[in-house]
Amino acid sequence: MDEAERRVIEVLRDRLTDGWLILPDVAVQTTRDHQLDIVLVHPDFGVVDLEVKGHRMQLRDGAWYAEGSRLEPQPDKQAISNSYAYCK
């Protein structure tokens, strides 16, 4: 877990209402390894998968970039793939 993920966890811990379970750094193995940065679980609201990036991000023409380079995998696709792996 990196410093950006730690900061997000601290904010979630301090600001979420009771009932939320915060699961940091969740590993899931299917046909490949998946690493979910933070998973939030609530009995009434469901499950949320958060993909945390610790650097300045830019969205250009529908693609995510960091420090001028296109991210691969794209964070939204990464989160979707991780979520499906988590739900299997």
PyMOL Python script that loads the backbone (N, CA, C, O; Angstrom):
from pymol import cmd

cmd.read_pdbstr("""\
ATOM      1  N   MET A   1       0.850  -1.170   0.000  1.00  0.00           N
ATOM      2  CA  MET A   1       0.000   0.000   0.000  1.00  0.00           C
ATOM      3  C   MET A   1       0.899   1.237   0.000  1.00  0.00           C
ATOM      4  O   MET A   1       1.884   1.310   0.735  1.00  0.00           O
ATOM      5  N   ASP A   2       0.535   2.209  -0.844  1.00  0.00           N
ATOM      6  CA  ASP A   2       1.348   3.410  -0.923  1.00  0.00           C
ATOM      7  C   ASP A   2       0.740   4.547  -0.100  1.00  0.00           C
ATOM      8  O   ASP A   2      -0.339   4.406   0.475  1.00  0.00           O
ATOM      9  N   GLU A   3       1.452   5.675  -0.056  1.00  0.00           N
ATOM     10  CA  GLU A   3       1.039   6.809   0.774  1.00  0.00           C
ATOM     11  C   GLU A   3      -0.306   7.380   0.327  1.00  0.00           C
ATOM     12  O   GLU A   3      -1.116   7.759   1.173  1.00  0.00           O
ATOM     13  N   ALA A   4      -0.563   7.450  -0.970  1.00  0.00           N
ATOM     14  CA  ALA A   4      -1.856   7.975  -1.455  1.00  0.00           C
ATOM     15  C   ALA A   4      -3.006   7.101  -0.965  1.00  0.00           C
ATOM     16  O   ALA A   4      -4.044   7.619  -0.551  1.00  0.00           O
ATOM     17  N   GLU A   5      -2.832   5.791  -1.008  1.00  0.00           N
ATOM     18  CA  GLU A   5      -3.880   4.882  -0.528  1.00  0.00           C
ATOM     19  C   GLU A   5      -4.092   5.057   0.970  1.00  0.00           C
ATOM     20  O   GLU A   5      -5.230   5.043   1.439  1.00  0.00           O
ATOM     21  N   ARG A   6      -3.012   5.221   1.723  1.00  0.00           N
ATOM     22  CA  ARG A   6      -3.129   5.448   3.174  1.00  0.00           C
ATOM     23  C   ARG A   6      -3.927   6.718   3.480  1.00  0.00           C
ATOM     24  O   ARG A   6      -4.773   6.732   4.374  1.00  0.00           O
ATOM     25  N   ARG A   7      -3.647   7.777   2.727  1.00  0.00           N
ATOM     26  CA  ARG A   7      -4.363   9.042   2.946  1.00  0.00           C
ATOM     27  C   ARG A   7      -5.854   8.884   2.648  1.00  0.00           C
ATOM     28  O   ARG A   7      -6.691   9.394   3.393  1.00  0.00           O
ATOM     29  N   VAL A   8      -6.188   8.185   1.569  1.00  0.00           N
ATOM     30  CA  VAL A   8      -7.598   7.966   1.225  1.00  0.00           C
ATOM     31  C   VAL A   8      -8.280   7.147   2.324  1.00  0.00           C
ATOM     32  O   VAL A   8      -9.406   7.451   2.718  1.00  0.00           O
ATOM     33  N   ILE A   9      -7.607   6.120   2.811  1.00  0.00           N
ATOM     34  CA  ILE A   9      -8.183   5.294   3.884  1.00  0.00           C
ATOM     35  C   ILE A   9      -8.440   6.136   5.133  1.00  0.00           C
ATOM     36  O   ILE A   9      -9.486   5.994   5.766  1.00  0.00           O
ATOM     37  N   GLU A  10      -7.505   7.005   5.491  1.00  0.00           N
ATOM     38  CA  GLU A  10      -7.690   7.863   6.666  1.00  0.00           C
ATOM     39  C   GLU A  10      -8.903   8.774   6.498  1.00  0.00           C
ATOM     40  O   GLU A  10      -9.684   8.945   7.433  1.00  0.00           O
ATOM     41  N   VAL A  11      -9.064   9.360   5.311  1.00  0.00           N
ATOM     42  CA  VAL A  11     -10.223  10.230   5.063  1.00  0.00           C
ATOM     43  C   VAL A  11     -11.518   9.424   5.136  1.00  0.00           C
ATOM     44  O   VAL A  11     -12.494   9.867   5.742  1.00  0.00           O
ATOM     45  N   LEU A  12     -11.528   8.247   4.521  1.00  0.00           N
ATOM     46  CA  LEU A  12     -12.730   7.405   4.571  1.00  0.00           C
ATOM     47  C   LEU A  12     -13.055   7.018   6.010  1.00  0.00           C
ATOM     48  O   LEU A  12     -14.211   7.089   6.429  1.00  0.00           O
ATOM     49  N   ARG A  13     -12.048   6.612   6.759  1.00  0.00           N
ATOM     50  CA  ARG A  13     -12.233   6.223   8.162  1.00  0.00           C
ATOM     51  C   ARG A  13     -12.833   7.362   8.970  1.00  0.00           C
ATOM     52  O   ARG A  13     -13.713   7.142   9.802  1.00  0.00           O
ATOM     53  N   ASP A  14     -12.361   8.568   8.729  1.00  0.00           N
ATOM     54  CA  ASP A  14     -12.800   9.718   9.517  1.00  0.00           C
ATOM     55  C   ASP A  14     -14.144  10.285   9.077  1.00  0.00           C
ATOM     56  O   ASP A  14     -14.819  10.948   9.865  1.00  0.00           O
ATOM     57  N   ARG A  15     -14.549  10.034   7.816  1.00  0.00           N
ATOM     58  CA  ARG A  15     -15.733  10.729   7.304  1.00  0.00           C
ATOM     59  C   ARG A  15     -16.919   9.848   6.935  1.00  0.00           C
ATOM     60  O   ARG A  15     -18.040  10.347   6.827  1.00  0.00           O
ATOM     61  N   LEU A  16     -16.703   8.558   6.741  1.00  0.00           N
ATOM     62  CA  LEU A  16     -17.835   7.692   6.412  1.00  0.00           C
ATOM     63  C   LEU A  16     -18.717   7.480   7.640  1.00  0.00           C
ATOM     64  O   LEU A  16     -18.240   7.525   8.774  1.00  0.00           O
ATOM     65  N   THR A  17     -19.989   7.252   7.405  1.00  0.00           N
ATOM     66  CA  THR A  17     -20.910   6.955   8.500  1.00  0.00           C
ATOM     67  C   THR A  17     -20.668   5.530   8.995  1.00  0.00           C
ATOM     68  O   THR A  17     -20.000   4.732   8.337  1.00  0.00           O
ATOM     69  N   ASP A  18     -21.220   5.233  10.154  1.00  0.00           N
ATOM     70  CA  ASP A  18     -21.111   3.883  10.714  1.00  0.00           C
ATOM     71  C   ASP A  18     -21.695   2.866   9.745  1.00  0.00           C
ATOM     72  O   ASP A  18     -22.608   3.175   8.978  1.00  0.00           O
ATOM     73  N   GLY A  19     -21.173   1.678   9.786  1.00  0.00           N
ATOM     74  CA  GLY A  19     -21.682   0.612   8.943  1.00  0.00           C
ATOM     75  C   GLY A  19     -20.779   0.278   7.776  1.00  0.00           C
ATOM     76  O   GLY A  19     -20.893  -0.801   7.195  1.00  0.00           O
ATOM     77  N   TRP A  20     -19.871   1.197   7.419  1.00  0.00           N
ATOM     78  CA  TRP A  20     -18.956   0.944   6.309  1.00  0.00           C
ATOM     79  C   TRP A  20     -17.766   0.138   6.794  1.00  0.00           C
ATOM     80  O   TRP A  20     -17.178   0.446   7.830  1.00  0.00           O
ATOM     81  N   LEU A  21     -17.420  -0.879   6.054  1.00  0.00           N
ATOM     82  CA  LEU A  21     -16.212  -1.659   6.278  1.00  0.00           C
ATOM     83  C   LEU A  21     -15.209  -1.259   5.215  1.00  0.00           C
ATOM     84  O   LEU A  21     -15.528  -1.277   4.026  1.00  0.00           O
ATOM     85  N   ILE A  22     -13.996  -0.898   5.626  1.00  0.00           N
ATOM     86  CA  ILE A  22     -12.947  -0.468   4.707  1.00  0.00           C
ATOM     87  C   ILE A  22     -11.927  -1.596   4.609  1.00  0.00           C
ATOM     88  O   ILE A  22     -11.298  -1.962   5.602  1.00  0.00           O
ATOM     89  N   LEU A  23     -11.767  -2.145   3.405  1.00  0.00           N
ATOM     90  CA  LEU A  23     -10.811  -3.230   3.171  1.00  0.00           C
ATOM     91  C   LEU A  23      -9.697  -2.713   2.269  1.00  0.00           C
ATOM     92  O   LEU A  23      -9.917  -2.529   1.072  1.00  0.00           O
ATOM     93  N   PRO A  24      -8.509  -2.476   2.816  1.00  0.00           N
ATOM     94  CA  PRO A  24      -7.405  -1.988   1.988  1.00  0.00           C
ATOM     95  C   PRO A  24      -6.632  -3.124   1.333  1.00  0.00           C
ATOM     96  O   PRO A  24      -6.504  -4.210   1.898  1.00  0.00           O
ATOM     97  N   ASP A  25      -6.116  -2.856   0.125  1.00  0.00           N
ATOM     98  CA  ASP A  25      -5.143  -3.741  -0.511  1.00  0.00           C
ATOM     99  C   ASP A  25      -5.642  -5.191  -0.608  1.00  0.00           C
ATOM    100  O   ASP A  25      -5.033  -6.104  -0.050  1.00  0.00           O
ATOM    101  N   VAL A  26      -6.744  -5.385  -1.315  1.00  0.00           N
ATOM    102  CA  VAL A  26      -7.378  -6.705  -1.432  1.00  0.00           C
ATOM    103  C   VAL A  26      -6.825  -7.443  -2.657  1.00  0.00           C
ATOM    104  O   VAL A  26      -6.916  -6.953  -3.782  1.00  0.00           O
ATOM    105  N   ALA A  27      -6.263  -8.606  -2.426  1.00  0.00           N
ATOM    106  CA  ALA A  27      -5.731  -9.434  -3.514  1.00  0.00           C
ATOM    107  C   ALA A  27      -6.786 -10.464  -3.920  1.00  0.00           C
ATOM    108  O   ALA A  27      -7.409 -11.102  -3.071  1.00  0.00           O
ATOM    109  N   VAL A  28      -6.972 -10.613  -5.236  1.00  0.00           N
ATOM    110  CA  VAL A  28      -7.908 -11.593  -5.783  1.00  0.00           C
ATOM    111  C   VAL A  28      -7.189 -12.341  -6.899  1.00  0.00           C
ATOM    112  O   VAL A  28      -6.589 -11.730  -7.783  1.00  0.00           O
ATOM    113  N   GLN A  29      -7.256 -13.675  -6.849  1.00  0.00           N
ATOM    114  CA  GLN A  29      -6.646 -14.471  -7.910  1.00  0.00           C
ATOM    115  C   GLN A  29      -7.738 -15.155  -8.722  1.00  0.00           C
ATOM    116  O   GLN A  29      -8.603 -15.844  -8.181  1.00  0.00           O
ATOM    117  N   THR A  30      -7.678 -14.947 -10.027  1.00  0.00           N
ATOM    118  CA  THR A  30      -8.529 -15.684 -10.964  1.00  0.00           C
ATOM    119  C   THR A  30      -7.561 -16.247 -11.998  1.00  0.00           C
ATOM    120  O   THR A  30      -6.571 -16.884 -11.637  1.00  0.00           O
ATOM    121  N   THR A  31      -7.834 -16.021 -13.263  1.00  0.00           N
ATOM    122  CA  THR A  31      -6.873 -16.449 -14.279  1.00  0.00           C
ATOM    123  C   THR A  31      -5.625 -15.571 -14.251  1.00  0.00           C
ATOM    124  O   THR A  31      -4.599 -15.922 -14.834  1.00  0.00           O
ATOM    125  N   ARG A  32      -5.718 -14.414 -13.563  1.00  0.00           N
ATOM    126  CA  ARG A  32      -4.558 -13.546 -13.325  1.00  0.00           C
ATOM    127  C   ARG A  32      -4.750 -12.884 -11.963  1.00  0.00           C
ATOM    128  O   ARG A  32      -5.840 -12.921 -11.393  1.00  0.00           O
ATOM    129  N   ASP A  33      -3.696 -12.289 -11.454  1.00  0.00           N
ATOM    130  CA  ASP A  33      -3.776 -11.606 -10.164  1.00  0.00           C
ATOM    131  C   ASP A  33      -4.423 -10.235 -10.321  1.00  0.00           C
ATOM    132  O   ASP A  33      -4.161  -9.515 -11.285  1.00  0.00           O
ATOM    133  N   HIS A  34      -5.269  -9.889  -9.361  1.00  0.00           N
ATOM    134  CA  HIS A  34      -5.904  -8.571  -9.308  1.00  0.00           C
ATOM    135  C   HIS A  34      -5.565  -7.964  -7.957  1.00  0.00           C
ATOM    136  O   HIS A  34      -5.519  -8.673  -6.952  1.00  0.00           O
ATOM    137  N   GLN A  35      -5.331  -6.671  -7.925  1.00  0.00           N
ATOM    138  CA  GLN A  35      -5.071  -5.960  -6.681  1.00  0.00           C
ATOM    139  C   GLN A  35      -6.043  -4.795  -6.590  1.00  0.00           C
ATOM    140  O   GLN A  35      -5.951  -3.838  -7.359  1.00  0.00           O
ATOM    141  N   LEU A  36      -6.974  -4.878  -5.646  1.00  0.00           N
ATOM    142  CA  LEU A  36      -7.955  -3.819  -5.451  1.00  0.00           C
ATOM    143  C   LEU A  36      -7.419  -2.892  -4.375  1.00  0.00           C
ATOM    144  O   LEU A  36      -7.132  -3.334  -3.263  1.00  0.00           O
ATOM    145  N   ASP A  37      -7.280  -1.609  -4.694  1.00  0.00           N
ATOM    146  CA  ASP A  37      -6.675  -0.669  -3.757  1.00  0.00           C
ATOM    147  C   ASP A  37      -7.484  -0.561  -2.472  1.00  0.00           C
ATOM    148  O   ASP A  37      -6.954  -0.751  -1.377  1.00  0.00           O
ATOM    149  N   ILE A  38      -8.769  -0.257  -2.611  1.00  0.00           N
ATOM    150  CA  ILE A  38      -9.651  -0.135  -1.448  1.00  0.00           C
ATOM    151  C   ILE A  38     -11.029  -0.647  -1.833  1.00  0.00           C
ATOM    152  O   ILE A  38     -11.574  -0.276  -2.872  1.00  0.00           O
ATOM    153  N   VAL A  39     -11.588  -1.506  -0.984  1.00  0.00           N
ATOM    154  CA  VAL A  39     -12.957  -1.984  -1.170  1.00  0.00           C
ATOM    155  C   VAL A  39     -13.765  -1.499   0.027  1.00  0.00           C
ATOM    156  O   VAL A  39     -13.370  -1.695   1.176  1.00  0.00           O
ATOM    157  N   LEU A  40     -14.898  -0.863  -0.254  1.00  0.00           N
ATOM    158  CA  LEU A  40     -15.822  -0.427   0.784  1.00  0.00           C
ATOM    159  C   LEU A  40     -17.033  -1.343   0.748  1.00  0.00           C
ATOM    160  O   LEU A  40     -17.553  -1.648  -0.325  1.00  0.00           O
ATOM    161  N   VAL A  41     -17.485  -1.782   1.917  1.00  0.00           N
ATOM    162  CA  VAL A  41     -18.639  -2.673   2.013  1.00  0.00           C
ATOM    163  C   VAL A  41     -19.616  -2.094   3.028  1.00  0.00           C
ATOM    164  O   VAL A  41     -19.226  -1.703   4.128  1.00  0.00           O
ATOM    165  N   HIS A  42     -20.885  -2.044   2.647  1.00  0.00           N
ATOM    166  CA  HIS A  42     -21.935  -1.555   3.553  1.00  0.00           C
ATOM    167  C   HIS A  42     -23.152  -2.471   3.397  1.00  0.00           C
ATOM    168  O   HIS A  42     -23.517  -2.818   2.274  1.00  0.00           O
ATOM    169  N   PRO A  43     -23.779  -2.864   4.497  1.00  0.00           N
ATOM    170  CA  PRO A  43     -24.909  -3.796   4.401  1.00  0.00           C
ATOM    171  C   PRO A  43     -26.113  -3.253   3.640  1.00  0.00           C
ATOM    172  O   PRO A  43     -26.889  -4.034   3.089  1.00  0.00           O
ATOM    173  N   ASP A  44     -26.284  -1.948   3.598  1.00  0.00           N
ATOM    174  CA  ASP A  44     -27.421  -1.357   2.894  1.00  0.00           C
ATOM    175  C   ASP A  44     -27.071  -0.811   1.510  1.00  0.00           C
ATOM    176  O   ASP A  44     -27.917  -0.806   0.616  1.00  0.00           O
ATOM    177  N   PHE A  45     -25.837  -0.356   1.327  1.00  0.00           N
ATOM    178  CA  PHE A  45     -25.454   0.320   0.095  1.00  0.00           C
ATOM    179  C   PHE A  45     -24.635  -0.536  -0.858  1.00  0.00           C
ATOM    180  O   PHE A  45     -24.487  -0.179  -2.027  1.00  0.00           O
ATOM    181  N   GLY A  46     -24.099  -1.657  -0.389  1.00  0.00           N
ATOM    182  CA  GLY A  46     -23.376  -2.564  -1.275  1.00  0.00           C
ATOM    183  C   GLY A  46     -21.869  -2.450  -1.187  1.00  0.00           C
ATOM    184  O   GLY A  46     -21.310  -2.157  -0.130  1.00  0.00           O
ATOM    185  N   VAL A  47     -21.218  -2.689  -2.327  1.00  0.00           N
ATOM    186  CA  VAL A  47     -19.760  -2.766  -2.402  1.00  0.00           C
ATOM    187  C   VAL A  47     -19.249  -1.723  -3.394  1.00  0.00           C
ATOM    188  O   VAL A  47     -19.824  -1.533  -4.466  1.00  0.00           O
ATOM    189  N   VAL A  48     -18.153  -1.046  -3.017  1.00  0.00           N
ATOM    190  CA  VAL A  48     -17.517  -0.047  -3.875  1.00  0.00           C
ATOM    191  C   VAL A  48     -16.038  -0.415  -3.993  1.00  0.00           C
ATOM    192  O   VAL A  48     -15.376  -0.680  -2.990  1.00  0.00           O
ATOM    193  N   ASP A  49     -15.529  -0.431  -5.218  1.00  0.00           N
ATOM    194  CA  ASP A  49     -14.105  -0.673  -5.479  1.00  0.00           C
ATOM    195  C   ASP A  49     -13.474   0.656  -5.866  1.00  0.00           C
ATOM    196  O   ASP A  49     -13.874   1.266  -6.858  1.00  0.00           O
ATOM    197  N   LEU A  50     -12.492   1.110  -5.094  1.00  0.00           N
ATOM    198  CA  LEU A  50     -11.819   2.375  -5.380  1.00  0.00           C
ATOM    199  C   LEU A  50     -10.425   2.111  -5.940  1.00  0.00           C
ATOM    200  O   LEU A  50      -9.641   1.369  -5.348  1.00  0.00           O
ATOM    201  N   GLU A  51     -10.125   2.711  -7.065  1.00  0.00           N
ATOM    202  CA  GLU A  51      -8.794   2.645  -7.669  1.00  0.00           C
ATOM    203  C   GLU A  51      -8.110   3.975  -7.360  1.00  0.00           C
ATOM    204  O   GLU A  51      -8.550   5.022  -7.836  1.00  0.00           O
ATOM    205  N   VAL A  52      -7.048   3.942  -6.573  1.00  0.00           N
ATOM    206  CA  VAL A  52      -6.378   5.156  -6.107  1.00  0.00           C
ATOM    207  C   VAL A  52      -5.119   5.395  -6.935  1.00  0.00           C
ATOM    208  O   VAL A  52      -4.314   4.485  -7.132  1.00  0.00           O
ATOM    209  N   LYS A  53      -4.958   6.617  -7.413  1.00  0.00           N
ATOM    210  CA  LYS A  53      -3.749   7.031  -8.130  1.00  0.00           C
ATOM    211  C   LYS A  53      -3.108   8.161  -7.337  1.00  0.00           C
ATOM    212  O   LYS A  53      -3.790   9.114  -6.962  1.00  0.00           O
ATOM    213  N   GLY A  54      -1.823   8.069  -7.080  1.00  0.00           N
ATOM    214  CA  GLY A  54      -1.137   9.038  -6.247  1.00  0.00           C
ATOM    215  C   GLY A  54      -0.485  10.177  -7.001  1.00  0.00           C
ATOM    216  O   GLY A  54       0.277  10.945  -6.414  1.00  0.00           O
ATOM    217  N   HIS A  55      -0.763  10.306  -8.281  1.00  0.00           N
ATOM    218  CA  HIS A  55      -0.165  11.366  -9.064  1.00  0.00           C
ATOM    219  C   HIS A  55      -1.265  12.131  -9.798  1.00  0.00           C
ATOM    220  O   HIS A  55      -2.406  11.676  -9.875  1.00  0.00           O
ATOM    221  N   ARG A  56      -0.911  13.288 -10.330  1.00  0.00           N
ATOM    222  CA  ARG A  56      -1.890  14.123 -11.034  1.00  0.00           C
ATOM    223  C   ARG A  56      -2.333  13.414 -12.310  1.00  0.00           C
ATOM    224  O   ARG A  56      -1.518  12.987 -13.127  1.00  0.00           O
ATOM    225  N   MET A  57      -3.630  13.306 -12.450  1.00  0.00           N
ATOM    226  CA  MET A  57      -4.217  12.620 -13.597  1.00  0.00           C
ATOM    227  C   MET A  57      -4.823  13.659 -14.550  1.00  0.00           C
ATOM    228  O   MET A  57      -5.254  14.734 -14.132  1.00  0.00           O
ATOM    229  N   GLN A  58      -4.844  13.309 -15.828  1.00  0.00           N
ATOM    230  CA  GLN A  58      -5.509  14.126 -16.842  1.00  0.00           C
ATOM    231  C   GLN A  58      -6.381  13.205 -17.683  1.00  0.00           C
ATOM    232  O   GLN A  58      -6.010  12.070 -17.984  1.00  0.00           O
ATOM    233  N   LEU A  59      -7.540  13.715 -18.053  1.00  0.00           N
ATOM    234  CA  LEU A  59      -8.434  13.002 -18.954  1.00  0.00           C
ATOM    235  C   LEU A  59      -8.425  13.759 -20.275  1.00  0.00           C
ATOM    236  O   LEU A  59      -8.870  14.904 -20.352  1.00  0.00           O
ATOM    237  N   ARG A  60      -7.904  13.095 -21.327  1.00  0.00           N
ATOM    238  CA  ARG A  60      -7.819  13.729 -22.651  1.00  0.00           C
ATOM    239  C   ARG A  60      -8.465  12.823 -23.682  1.00  0.00           C
ATOM    240  O   ARG A  60      -8.076  11.667 -23.843  1.00  0.00           O
ATOM    241  N   ASP A  61      -9.451  13.360 -24.375  1.00  0.00           N
ATOM    242  CA  ASP A  61     -10.139  12.606 -25.425  1.00  0.00           C
ATOM    243  C   ASP A  61     -10.590  11.231 -24.943  1.00  0.00           C
ATOM    244  O   ASP A  61     -10.494  10.242 -25.670  1.00  0.00           O
ATOM    245  N   GLY A  62     -11.082  11.185 -23.705  1.00  0.00           N
ATOM    246  CA  GLY A  62     -11.624   9.941 -23.159  1.00  0.00           C
ATOM    247  C   GLY A  62     -10.592   8.973 -22.614  1.00  0.00           C
ATOM    248  O   GLY A  62     -10.947   7.851 -22.252  1.00  0.00           O
ATOM    249  N   ALA A  63      -9.319   9.367 -22.540  1.00  0.00           N
ATOM    250  CA  ALA A  63      -8.266   8.482 -22.022  1.00  0.00           C
ATOM    251  C   ALA A  63      -7.558   9.160 -20.848  1.00  0.00           C
ATOM    252  O   ALA A  63      -7.389  10.379 -20.830  1.00  0.00           O
ATOM    253  N   TRP A  64      -7.151   8.357 -19.879  1.00  0.00           N
ATOM    254  CA  TRP A  64      -6.457   8.850 -18.688  1.00  0.00           C
ATOM    255  C   TRP A  64      -4.958   8.881 -18.928  1.00  0.00           C
ATOM    256  O   TRP A  64      -4.385   7.945 -19.485  1.00  0.00           O
ATOM    257  N   TYR A  65      -4.319   9.993 -18.492  1.00  0.00           N
ATOM    258  CA  TYR A  65      -2.876  10.189 -18.614  1.00  0.00           C
ATOM    259  C   TYR A  65      -2.306  10.596 -17.267  1.00  0.00           C
ATOM    260  O   TYR A  65      -2.979  11.251 -16.471  1.00  0.00           O
ATOM    261  N   ALA A  66      -1.058  10.205 -17.015  1.00  0.00           N
ATOM    262  CA  ALA A  66      -0.315  10.640 -15.837  1.00  0.00           C
ATOM    263  C   ALA A  66       1.076  11.040 -16.288  1.00  0.00           C
ATOM    264  O   ALA A  66       1.776  10.269 -16.945  1.00  0.00           O
ATOM    265  N   GLU A  67       1.468  12.251 -15.930  1.00  0.00           N
ATOM    266  CA  GLU A  67       2.789  12.765 -16.286  1.00  0.00           C
ATOM    267  C   GLU A  67       3.049  12.656 -17.786  1.00  0.00           C
ATOM    268  O   GLU A  67       4.168  12.359 -18.205  1.00  0.00           O
ATOM    269  N   GLY A  68       2.007  12.897 -18.599  1.00  0.00           N
ATOM    270  CA  GLY A  68       2.132  12.901 -20.050  1.00  0.00           C
ATOM    271  C   GLY A  68       2.004  11.555 -20.724  1.00  0.00           C
ATOM    272  O   GLY A  68       1.945  11.492 -21.952  1.00  0.00           O
ATOM    273  N   SER A  69       1.958  10.479 -19.967  1.00  0.00           N
ATOM    274  CA  SER A  69       1.872   9.136 -20.556  1.00  0.00           C
ATOM    275  C   SER A  69       0.487   8.532 -20.342  1.00  0.00           C
ATOM    276  O   SER A  69      -0.100   8.643 -19.266  1.00  0.00           O
ATOM    277  N   ARG A  70      -0.014   7.895 -21.390  1.00  0.00           N
ATOM    278  CA  ARG A  70      -1.300   7.215 -21.304  1.00  0.00           C
ATOM    279  C   ARG A  70      -1.171   6.024 -20.357  1.00  0.00           C
ATOM    280  O   ARG A  70      -0.240   5.227 -20.477  1.00  0.00           O
ATOM    281  N   LEU A  71      -2.107   5.906 -19.417  1.00  0.00           N
ATOM    282  CA  LEU A  71      -2.073   4.804 -18.459  1.00  0.00           C
ATOM    283  C   LEU A  71      -2.615   3.523 -19.087  1.00  0.00           C
ATOM    284  O   LEU A  71      -3.655   3.529 -19.745  1.00  0.00           O
ATOM    285  N   GLU A  72      -1.910   2.455 -18.877  1.00  0.00           N
ATOM    286  CA  GLU A  72      -2.378   1.128 -19.292  1.00  0.00           C
ATOM    287  C   GLU A  72      -2.145   0.156 -18.151  1.00  0.00           C
ATOM    288  O   GLU A  72      -1.015   0.010 -17.685  1.00  0.00           O
ATOM    289  N   PRO A  73      -3.181  -0.502 -17.700  1.00  0.00           N
ATOM    290  CA  PRO A  73      -4.556  -0.363 -18.176  1.00  0.00           C
ATOM    291  C   PRO A  73      -5.154   0.968 -17.727  1.00  0.00           C
ATOM    292  O   PRO A  73      -4.681   1.577 -16.767  1.00  0.00           O
ATOM    293  N   GLN A  74      -6.173   1.405 -18.414  1.00  0.00           N
ATOM    294  CA  GLN A  74      -6.896   2.608 -18.044  1.00  0.00           C
ATOM    295  C   GLN A  74      -7.563   2.362 -16.681  1.00  0.00           C
ATOM    296  O   GLN A  74      -8.096   1.276 -16.455  1.00  0.00           O
ATOM    297  N   PRO A  75      -7.544   3.348 -15.768  1.00  0.00           N
ATOM    298  CA  PRO A  75      -8.072   3.140 -14.417  1.00  0.00           C
ATOM    299  C   PRO A  75      -9.512   2.648 -14.368  1.00  0.00           C
ATOM    300  O   PRO A  75      -9.841   1.806 -13.533  1.00  0.00           O
ATOM    301  N   ASP A  76     -10.377   3.155 -15.243  1.00  0.00           N
ATOM    302  CA  ASP A  76     -11.765   2.687 -15.219  1.00  0.00           C
ATOM    303  C   ASP A  76     -11.859   1.221 -15.623  1.00  0.00           C
ATOM    304  O   ASP A  76     -12.611   0.458 -15.017  1.00  0.00           O
ATOM    305  N   LYS A  77     -11.102   0.823 -16.638  1.00  0.00           N
ATOM    306  CA  LYS A  77     -11.101  -0.591 -17.061  1.00  0.00           C
ATOM    307  C   LYS A  77     -10.480  -1.476 -15.978  1.00  0.00           C
ATOM    308  O   LYS A  77     -10.936  -2.595 -15.744  1.00  0.00           O
ATOM    309  N   GLN A  78      -9.435  -0.964 -15.321  1.00  0.00           N
ATOM    310  CA  GLN A  78      -8.787  -1.696 -14.244  1.00  0.00           C
ATOM    311  C   GLN A  78      -9.765  -1.928 -13.091  1.00  0.00           C
ATOM    312  O   GLN A  78      -9.841  -3.038 -12.563  1.00  0.00           O
ATOM    313  N   ALA A  79     -10.502  -0.910 -12.702  1.00  0.00           N
ATOM    314  CA  ALA A  79     -11.466  -1.037 -11.614  1.00  0.00           C
ATOM    315  C   ALA A  79     -12.591  -2.002 -11.981  1.00  0.00           C
ATOM    316  O   ALA A  79     -13.021  -2.799 -11.148  1.00  0.00           O
ATOM    317  N   ILE A  80     -13.063  -1.933 -13.215  1.00  0.00           N
ATOM    318  CA  ILE A  80     -14.132  -2.853 -13.662  1.00  0.00           C
ATOM    319  C   ILE A  80     -13.636  -4.288 -13.636  1.00  0.00           C
ATOM    320  O   ILE A  80     -14.322  -5.169 -13.120  1.00  0.00           O
ATOM    321  N   SER A  81     -12.461  -4.532 -14.181  1.00  0.00           N
ATOM    322  CA  SER A  81     -11.892  -5.878 -14.196  1.00  0.00           C
ATOM    323  C   SER A  81     -11.694  -6.394 -12.776  1.00  0.00           C
ATOM    324  O   SER A  81     -12.017  -7.546 -12.482  1.00  0.00           O
ATOM    325  N   ASN A  82     -11.165  -5.548 -11.893  1.00  0.00           N
ATOM    326  CA  ASN A  82     -10.965  -5.949 -10.492  1.00  0.00           C
ATOM    327  C   ASN A  82     -12.280  -6.242  -9.805  1.00  0.00           C
ATOM    328  O   ASN A  82     -12.379  -7.192  -9.029  1.00  0.00           O
ATOM    329  N   SER A  83     -13.297  -5.431 -10.083  1.00  0.00           N
ATOM    330  CA  SER A  83     -14.612  -5.649  -9.465  1.00  0.00           C
ATOM    331  C   SER A  83     -15.206  -6.985  -9.878  1.00  0.00           C
ATOM    332  O   SER A  83     -15.746  -7.716  -9.048  1.00  0.00           O
ATOM    333  N   TYR A  84     -15.104  -7.303 -11.160  1.00  0.00           N
ATOM    334  CA  TYR A  84     -15.626  -8.594 -11.626  1.00  0.00           C
ATOM    335  C   TYR A  84     -14.874  -9.751 -10.965  1.00  0.00           C
ATOM    336  O   TYR A  84     -15.482 -10.753 -10.589  1.00  0.00           O
ATOM    337  N   ALA A  85     -13.559  -9.615 -10.824  1.00  0.00           N
ATOM    338  CA  ALA A  85     -12.770 -10.661 -10.174  1.00  0.00           C
ATOM    339  C   ALA A  85     -13.183 -10.815  -8.726  1.00  0.00           C
ATOM    340  O   ALA A  85     -13.270 -11.933  -8.218  1.00  0.00           O
ATOM    341  N   TYR A  86     -13.439  -9.697  -8.052  1.00  0.00           N
ATOM    342  CA  TYR A  86     -13.835  -9.715  -6.642  1.00  0.00           C
ATOM    343  C   TYR A  86     -15.184 -10.400  -6.452  1.00  0.00           C
ATOM    344  O   TYR A  86     -15.404 -11.076  -5.447  1.00  0.00           O
ATOM    345  N   CYS A  87     -16.083 -10.228  -7.415  1.00  0.00           N
ATOM    346  CA  CYS A  87     -17.447 -10.765  -7.278  1.00  0.00           C
ATOM    347  C   CYS A  87     -17.560 -12.232  -7.683  1.00  0.00           C
ATOM    348  O   CYS A  87     -18.607 -12.844  -7.471  1.00  0.00           O
ATOM    349  N   LYS A  88     -16.525 -12.798  -8.251  1.00  0.00           N
ATOM    350  CA  LYS A  88     -16.586 -14.215  -8.666  1.00  0.00           C
ATOM    351  C   LYS A  88     -16.595 -15.148  -7.490  1.00  0.00           C
ATOM    352  O   LYS A  88     -16.643 -16.365  -7.668  1.00  0.00           O
TER     353      LYS A  88
END
""", "prot")
cmd.dss("prot")
cmd.show_as("cartoon", "prot")
cmd.util.cbc("prot")
cmd.orient("prot")
